[in-house]
Each structure stands twice: as structure tokens, then as C-alpha cells.
Amino acid sequence: MAKNVNPYKESELGKKAQVTQMFDTISKNYDGLNRVISLGIDVKWRKKVVDIVKKSTPTNVLDIATGTGDLAINLTETGASKIIGLDISPGMLAIGKSKIAERKLDETIEMIIGDSENLPFEDNSFDAITVAFGVRNFENLEKGLSEIQRVLRPMGTFVVLETSVPTKFPFKQGYFIYSKYILPTIGKLFSKDKIAYNYLSESAAVFPFGEDFNNILRKTGFINVENRPQTFGVASIYVASK
């Protein structure tokens, strides 16, 4: 079971409301900071997600926790005629909508506010569903995954890109130093929210990864589950179907 870590430990709000507040606050800096913090490697990881989805030749795709829409925009390369980006943060969606309008992709990509644990779609609605760096922010992980499984079409493709923790020397030790000290320091220097990047680091450290996350996917009804570690294990791409 995933350990629940909240951004604002003194807040009386639930995790969902806290995550919304946090991403609204950091939305304007989020894209630039992401490139710095990941050294730009997150672009390569997203491309791999797109390549996996593309193989299933989807007609429609749902990108959950779409944030500022980077992956949703990339997913146009799959040839899908309709892509929906869903997120709980109005601030992140506002940035995403402006990026989509700039690229004249409004007819293909629709950005909507919504809750991953209560998806506003019919059963078996999507050929493919993606989540990039979002599942660890779910308040109830299994409920969110069950909702995804519900709206995915039979034999549809589900792809998750999420942080993980390297297990081999010296990458394990290097990752610990980077995530514990360097990442929060960068966040504090460039973000209005001094707590946000501590949360992102802490939540990544405790989130189940590898076979642990594979087992959660199986428990919630997914089949053909596999994980593909990326860049010495600092991230993983999980692929499953229904």
C-alpha cells in the first residue's frame, strides 16, 4: 500500500485539496523547473510513453494529471483524433490551454478540470490512458487506478510514467543526496511555494515502485503488467492493459 504524504503537514485540508493548492501556486514556474530538476531527461521519458501508445493506434486518449499539457501535446504524434487532458489544478490547466492554443491544437486536445478518482466518463471510453508523474499525488491510489481501469476499453493501453528509486550503488546514494538536498534547494530558490519541492521529493521516496506497483496494478484489475526502469532507475514506465 502506498504511504500517503501530504504537501502541507499543518493543513487540515485533505491531500486532494492540498495538491490542488500546491500545483496552482507553482504552475507558472513548473515547466522551467521541471527541465532544470530532471536535467531535461523527462522530455526523453515522455517520448517513450508516446511511442508505446502510438503502437496501439488509438482514436482517443485520456491524459490524467495532465498538468500544463506537455504529454497531451506530445500524444498528438500518436495520430489520435481526440486527446483529453484532465487535472484538478485550474492554474496548471490555464498554462496548458495557452500552450495548446499557441500550437493551434484546440480541435484535437481538450483540457478539462476533473478528479482522477471520480472520472466523468462512461465505462470503456478510451483506447489509451496515460499518467505522467501523477499517480503518487492520488489521495486514494487504488480508487484512482480502479477508475482508470473502468474507463479504459478492453485491451486498451495504460501507461504510467513515475519516479522510482535506484537500488544499485552508486546511483542509490546519488539519488538520495539529489532528492533530499539538491531538489528542494532548487525548488526553494525558484518557486513561490517553499514546501512544494520538499513534498515532491518526499512523495517520490515513499511511493511503491517496480514490482510493488506492478502488484497494485494487478490488484486493481490490469493485465499484461510490466515495468521498464529508466535512467538508472530514477523513473519507471509501467505498461498495462485491460
Disulfide bonds with the S-S distance in Angstrom:
none
